[in-house]
Structures are given as C-alpha cells and as structure tokens.
Amino acid sequence: MSDTTYDLIIIGSGPGGYVAAVRAAQLGLKTAIVEREHLGGICLNWGCIPTKALLRSAEVLHYAQHADAYGLKIDGQVSADVDAVVKRSRGVSLRLNGGVGFLMKKNKVDVIWGEAKITKSAKGEAPGEIVVGKSTKKPMEPQPPQPKGVLGEGTYKARNIIVATGARPRVLPGIEPDGEKIWTYFEAMVPPSMPRSLIVMGSGAIGIEFASFYRAMGAEVTVVELMSQVMPVEDAEVAKFAQKQLEKQGIKFLLDAKVAKVEKAADGVVAHVETKDGKVQQLKAEKLISAVGVQGNIENLGLDALGVQLNRGTIKTDGKGSTNVPGLHAIGDVAGAPMLAHKAEHEGVICVEKIAGMTGVHPLDPMKIPGCTYCQPQVASVGLTEAKAKEIGRDLRVGRFSFAANGKAIALGEDQGFIKTIFDAKTGELLGAHMVGAEVTELIQGFVVAMNLETTEEELMHTIFPHPTLSEMMKESVLDAYGRALNA
C-alpha cells in the first residue's frame, strides 16, 4: 500500500470522527482523517464544550449574587466581565482542540487538512478515492491553530470511507443570520458586549441554554416556540416544571407561536410573532438568536454522483453506519437524529467495529440515548416519555420523587426539581426516566446503564445508593412507582 492508500478515511474530526479514528487505529486499521476547519468539530470548538464553559460562568455569577442564601457576605457589587467570560470559554476549547491533535498523533492517525470530495476509483468502483482540495470554509475567530505535521491537498484512496461531517444551524428564509443583529449559536458564544434584550427563536436544548445564560448575565430574554411546550422532545411534566422555574428567573415564553418576519432597526430588531390564533405582535430586542435546529452537511461531498440515499437532508444508514453504497458509511449528525455528540461517538465505534469484521456488533438503539439540557435547572432524560409510552399501548407504573424531600438537595440549596421513572406495569421494564433539577445531567447515566442491562424495578429497588446524595432520589422514584417510597 502506498502512503496515500488507507484502510479507512474519515471525513470530519468532530466527536464521531475522531473517536472512530481512534477505535480504528486500536483495531489495526491504517487510518486518516480529513478536516477542513478545526479538530474536534463544532461540539468541541463551537458547541457542547464552550457553551458549558459559558453556563458555568453564569452559574458562579448566580451563586455570588445570592451568597447570603448560604450565610456568606460579599462586599462590593458582583458583575460579569463579558470579555473575560468569553476568553475563558475559548480557552477551554483551544485546550481540548490540542488534545484531539495529541490523540491523532498518539494513535498514528494521519490528519489531512482540506476539503474532501468522494469520487469513484479509476476502475469505476464507488467509493474509491477522496480528492482533498483547499478548504472554502472561512473559519470564525478566534481560531485554534492548525496542527503541525498534517498532510494536504491531493488524492487519497481507502477501502472504506466514513462521512462524519456534522451539521450547521438551520436557516429560515427571510430570517437569515447576519452576524450582527441576528445570531446563530456561533455569534451567541462570542458576544462583543452583553445585549440588554434578546429574542430566542426555538426552545430546544440550544435555545434554552442560551436563554438561560443570557438571562443569568442580566439580559431581558423572550423565547418564541412553535410547539405547545418548551423543550418539545422532553416529557410534558418535566418541560412544564422547567418552564415555570425559568419564568421565575424572568424569562418570557411565547408558545404556539412563530417568528413570521424580522425587521432590522438601528438599535436592534423587531420580530413579528404570529400566534396560533392568527394574531401578530411585535417584539423589540437588541439581538435575535436563531435556534430552530440544525441541518446535515451533505453538500459538495460527491454524494449525488455516487447515488447515496438521503433521508430528510441527512444520509440514510442501517443503524451500523452503512449506506446503500458498499464501503461508504456515515455517522453522527450527518446521519440523522438525534443530533448529539455522544450518539456520534457511539455510532462511530459501532461503525468501525463492523468495518473491522468484529462479531456481535449491535445497531444503535435510539431509546437508550440520553439527552441533556444544561439550563438552570438542568433537564435530562432517556427512553420513552409518559405520553409516548401510553400512545404505543403500554400499561404503566409511574414514580416521582421531589428534590424538596432529599437531604443533599436541601443542603445544597437546590431543592427545586423532581425525578420521574416510567415502568411497564406487567414486566417491570424501565421504559424511561426524566429529571429536572440540579446536576441531573450527571445522574441520568445511572438509568441509561440500567436500561442497557435490561434491569427491572426489583433490581433497582435492591441497589444500595449512597447517602447523602442526589442519586438517592433515583431509587425513591422507582420505589414510588410501586407505592413503596420511604422518604415521601
């Protein structure tokens, strides 16, 4: 094999792509990864990680402003230095970006810098070659440094190709982001100054997290949501509770409503919001964040010429990453919902292990993928909502346990929230778990493990949870589903 021929080439170095590359190297596959912009992809550089750094700053600010609730006194006014907050967030991303470069070097994965297009080989095989040209993607600032020692433009061959090109913000006609008054999550993460007022269009995880951050930093925030509940994918009971807590913080919500038109003014924007009953009201704000979802990066890859089947703007796969074209695979956001970093990582491992010929490789089970929203309070879930479980005809046992009855939550000063568990009444199968409250994004994995091991309610009841911890509420919720709660 020549230096430009590989067992596997991966296009995109986000969570799915770089994890797939590491696993491929572990399995002895000669592997390369093509990246056009920055190692780590959107998640590490402009998504999951930097937003959590921003939210952490907002959380610390909140605690400092309410220090008296903990018997503490802070002399002088507590305020946010926006430049310093953004600088810290970017520093976190830069550090992890370098970490991905280290992993590639450690695992002897070649990094090819540029923009990839998949073509048929000289023998007419599809896929066969990747032509890498100069990137047409203009990076945003601040930009992580380009890694040293990478390969460049040219033609590369591979027995297998994985497309892991991720997704980008969805743009609605007439409400195109301009980077100044209408923002996507890119601009929202690096504000030059803190806006006094803000409209957030969409109440999914991205929209709610930014609404929570900017409100904590002092902005007046209004969220416009097309559906009848905030965080539409979450259990209705959890979403309603989260909305009330966010409203107490001063966030305003308009549900069953859509932004029909946006006019730009010298001092901001005017959003024309149409409600379900056809009425239109005008909202004024300095900035508007468009958070109406994302769309897969499927363009300019040569997919049409190869005859790759698509599904609603994403690449159709079989659950193990395979497309309809032999040797061509897709993982992560570009392969469809749920568009989550941890789903991409796991999907990448499954795909690579299948390519390597490992036995016992199972398709990804979407019902066992947890979802987390890092607002205040946090929201986390896995499996079926109560409404969905009823819709498919399951007889249910539903348990709930409140943060207000948990000693650790009270000691933390975080007694608002609850944990909800949903079981099949006949078999004891755990169908879903839904949480709202402090640190629930760290708790949800306990239920994910339980579901993966096909644990029943009896096994959970006989599991010992440490005291005092927030995790005790998980067991109490299970007990409550069967009328056996001990502390409520």
N, C-alpha and C positions, 0 to 999 in steps of 0.2 A: 504494500500500500504506500502511495506517495504521501508527502506531507499534507496535501490538500484533500485527502480522502479519509473519511471518518466512518465509524460505525453509526454514530448519531450526531446530528447537528440540531441544536435547539435555537429557535428564533425568539429572542426576548429573554431578559435576565431578571424578571420580576420574581416574586416568591415561588411561583410554579416552575419557571425556567431554571433558576439557579439551583433549586432543590433537586429537580430532575437531573441536572448535570452532575451534581454531587453523587446522587444514587447511581447514576450510570457509571461513573468512574469507580465507585466501590465495587460494581459488578464486572469490572474489567473491560468496559467498552471505551474505545477511543472516541473522545467526546469534544465537541467545540460548541461554543455559544455565541450567537450573533447579537450585538446590542447597538442600537443607533443613537442612544442618548445618555443613559446612565445606569450603572449596575444597581440592581435592586428594584428597578422598575418604579411604577407610580407608588406602590404601597410604602416602600421604604423612603422614597425621596419626596413625594407629594401627597401621600395618603395616610395610611394607618399610623405610621410612626410619628411623623411631625405633628399630626393633629392631636395625638395623645400627649405630646410634649406641651402643646398649647393648652390643652384642657387641664394638665397638671398645674400649670402656672395659674390658671383661673381658679382651680381648687384651693391652692395655697392662699391666693388672694382672699377668697371667701372665708377661709378659716381665720386669717389675720383680721379681717373686718368684723368677725364675730368671736374674737378671742375671749370676750367677757363671759361667753357661754361656758367656757372651760376654766373659769376662775383666773384668767390671765388678763394683764393690762399692758397695752402697747401705747407708749407715749408718742404723740405725733400722729399725723394722718398717714394712712396706708393707701398707696396708689400703685398703679401699674406703669411701668416703663415699656411702652409698646415695642420700641426698637430692641430692647434687651430681651423681651419675651420672644420675639421673632428670631433673634440671633441665637438664643438657646435652642429653639426648635430646629433651626437649620443646622446647628452644630451636632445635634443628635443624629440627624440624617447623614451628615458627612461622615461621622464616625462609623455608622453601620454600612455606608456605601463602601468605605475602605475595607470593612470586614468581609463583604462579598468578594471583593478582589482577592483578599487573602485566601478565602475558601477555594476560589478557582485555581490559584497558584498551588495551594496545598494538595489539591486533588488532581493536578496536572490536566486541567480543562483549559483548552485554548480559547482565548477571547478574540473574536473577530469584530472589529469596530466598523460599523457602517450599516447600510440599509439593505435588507435581503429581499430577493425575489426568487421564487422557486420555479425551475424550468425542467423540462424533460431532458434526459440524457441524450447523448449522441445516438444511442441505439433506440431512442424513442420511448424509453421507459419513464413512467411517471410515478412518484417524483424521482429525480435523479441528481439534479445539480442545484446549487444555490449560487446565484450571482450577487455579489455584495458590492454595492456602489456607495458613493459618498452620501451621507445622511442629509435628507432635505428637511429634517426636523430641527426647527430653531429652538434651542433649549431656553428655558426661563432662568432668570438669575435669582438667587445665587446658584451657581452650577458646580457640582462636585468635579474634581479634577479628573481628566481622562486617565485611566490606568496605564501604567507603563508596560512595555513588552507585549502589546497586543498585535494581532495580525490586521491586515487592512483589506482594501478593495481587491476583488479577484473572483475566481470561480472555484467553488468547493463542491466535493462530491460526498454523498452519505448514503448508506444503506437504509437509514431511517431518518426522518425529519419530524421534529415536534414544533408545532406553531404555538407559541406562548406569548403572543403579542399584546395581551391585555385589552383594556378598554379606555375610553375617554369620555368626558362629560357629554351627555346628550344635549343638543341644541334645538330649541323650539323656534320655528320660523317667526321672524318679527321680534324675537327677544334674544337676538344674538349677543353674546358677551363681547364687551369692548375693552375689557381690562381696566377700565376706569370707573364707570358708574354701575355697570352690570358685570358681576364677577362669576367665575366658576370657583371650584374649590382651590384651584391654583392661586388665584389672586387673593382669596379669602385667607390663605395661610401666611401671606406676607403683606399685611396692610401697612401702608406708609404712615398711617395715623389711625386712631380709633374713631370710626364714624359715630356720630351721635344717634343715628337712627338707621334701621336696617330692615329690609323685607327679605324673607327666606321663602323661596318658591319650591315646595316639596318638603315632606316631613318624614322621609326615610332616614336611615342612620346618618348620612352625610348632612342633610338639612338640620336635623335635630341637634347633632353635635355642634355645628357652627352656631345655631341659635343659642344653645346653652353657653358656649364660650363667649360670644359677644355680649350676651346679657350679663354674664358674670363680670365682664370687663366694663360694664356701665352703659352699653348701647340700648336704645329702645328697639325691641325686636317684635316683628309680626310675622307669623308663619302662615302661608297660604297652602292648603292641601286639597287636592281634587277629590279624594275619597272622604268617607263619612267619619273616619277615625284617624288620629295621628299614628305614625308608625304602622301602616296598614298590614304588614306581614305578621305583626305580633298578636298575641291573644287579646281580645277586646277588653277584658277586665284589666289586664296589665296596662294596656295603652291608655285607658280612661284614667287610671290612677296616676300614671306618669304625666298625663296632660294637666291634671289638677295640681300636681307638685310644681310643674313648670310655670303654670299660671300664677301660682303663689309667688314665684320669683319675678313676675312681671312680664312674662312672655305672653303675647296675644296670639290667638289662633282663629283662623277663618277656615272652617271645614266645608266640604261640598262646594268648593269654590275654585276658580281658576283665574290665572292672570291672562286676560284676553289681549291686552296691549300695554306696552310700556313707552312712555314719553320721557325724553331726557330734558332736563332743565339745567340752568346754570349751577344750581345748588344741589342737584341730585336727580331723582327720578320720580315720575308719577305713574303708578301702576293702576290700570283699570281692572278691577277684580269683579268677575261675574259669578254670582251665587247660583245655587241650584234652581231657585225660583225665578231666575232671569234678571234679577236686579243687579245693577252695576254701581260700585262705589269706587272712589278714588283714594289711593293710599300714597302718601308722600314720604320719601325717605332719602337719605344721602346715598345709600348703596342698595343694590338688589343682588342677592346670591341665587343663581340658578342651580338648584339641586334636584332636578327632575329625572335622575337616573343616569346611566352610562350606556354606551354602545360599543360593541366589539370592534377592534382594529383589524379589519379584514381586507382593507383596500391595499392595492399595489403590491400584493404578495404573489400574484400569478395564479390565484385560486380558480378563477373562471376558466382559464385555459386548460387547467388540469381536470376540470369537471367536478370540483369539490362541492358536495351538497351542503347547503346552508339552511339555517332554521332561525327565522326572525332576526337576521343580521348577525348571527353567530355561526360557528362551524358545528355541524351535526356530527356527534360521535356516538359510540356504542356503550358508553359507561366505563370503558377502559382506555379511552383516549383515541381509539381507531376511527378514522374517517372512512368514507367509501372508496378512497384511493389507497391501494396497498402501499405500505411504507410511509404513509403520511398520517400524522397524528396531531391532536390539538388538546390543550389543557388550559385550565384557568378561565378568566373572564371571557376570552375569545371563544371558548367552548360552551358558553351559556351560563344561566343562573343555577345556583346562587353565586353572585359575583363577589366572592370572599377570598382573602389571601390564604386562609387555612384550607379552604376547599381546593385551591390551586395547588398547594404544596402536596396534599394527599393524592390528588389526581395525578400529579407528576410522578410520584413514587409508583403508583399503580401502573401507569403507562410504561415506565421504564422497565419495571419488573416483568411486564408482559413481553416487551421487546426482547429482553434478555432470555426469555424462554422459561422463566420460573413457573413452577406449578402452584396451584392453589391461589391464584390471583383473583380477587373478587371485585366486581364492579363497585363503584362508589354508590353508597346508599344516601340519598339526599335527606332522608328523615333523621339521619344521625349527624348532621352538620349543624353545630351550634351557631347562633347569631348573637352578636353583642352590639349594644349601642352605649357609648361612653358619655352620655349626658349626665346631668345631676337631677334626679337619681339615675343610676345605671339601670339598663334593661338587658336581660339575657334570656335565651330560650333555646330549646331543642325539641324536635318532634312535632306532633300534631297540636294545634290549638283545640280548645274545647269545642268550638263551633265546627271545626273540620272533622273532629272525631265523631261528633253526632251526625254530621252530614253523611259520613260513609257507613252509618248504621251501627256503630259500636255502643254497647251498654257500658256506662262509665261509673267510676268512683273517682271523685274529685276531692283533693285535700288542699287546705290552705293553712299557712301559719304566718302570723304577723311579726314584723321586726319589733313592734312595741312590746312583745312578750319575751324577747330574747335579751338576756343579761348583757352579753357582749355589745349588742347594738345600742342598748341604753347607755352603757359605759362610754361608748364612742361618741355619743351624742347624735347617733344616726338611727333613730327609732321609727322612721317612716319607710314603709315598704312591706312586701309580703312575698312568699314563695308558694307556688301553686303546682300541684302534681296531678296528672291525669292517668288513670289506670283502666285497663279493660276489666270490667266487673266479673267476667267469667274466668279469665285466665290469670289475672294479676299482672299482665304485661304492662310495663311502663310505656305509655304512648306519647307522653310529652311532659315537659317541665318548663315553667315560665316564672321569671323572677323580676322584681323591681326593687331597687334599694342599693345601699352602699355595698360596693365590692362584689356584686352578683356576677360580674364578668369573670371573676376568679372562682366562683362557686359552681358555675354551670357544668364544668367539666366532670364533676362527680356524677352527675346524671347521664352525661354522654358515655362515660365508662360503663355505667350500669346498663344502659340500653345496648351498648355494643356487646356486653357479656350476657345479654338476654336475662338480666336479673329480674326477679319477681318482687312483689311488695313484701313478701315474707323475709326474703334475704336482706332487703334494705332495712326492715324492722329489727333484724338481729345484728346489724352492723353497728359497732360502737363508734360514736362520734365524740371527739374531744370537747371538754368543757373548760372554760367558757369560750365558745367560738360562734361565729355566724353560721357555720356549717350545721350546727345542731338544728337549725330551722328546717333544713332539708329533710332530716329524719322525722321531725314533728309534722311536717306537711304530709309525709307518707302515712304516718300514724293517724292523722286527721281524716284522711281518705277512707279509713276503715273504722272511724269512731273511737280511736284509741289515743288521741293526743294527750300528752301528760302535763303540759305546761300552758294550757289554754282552756 
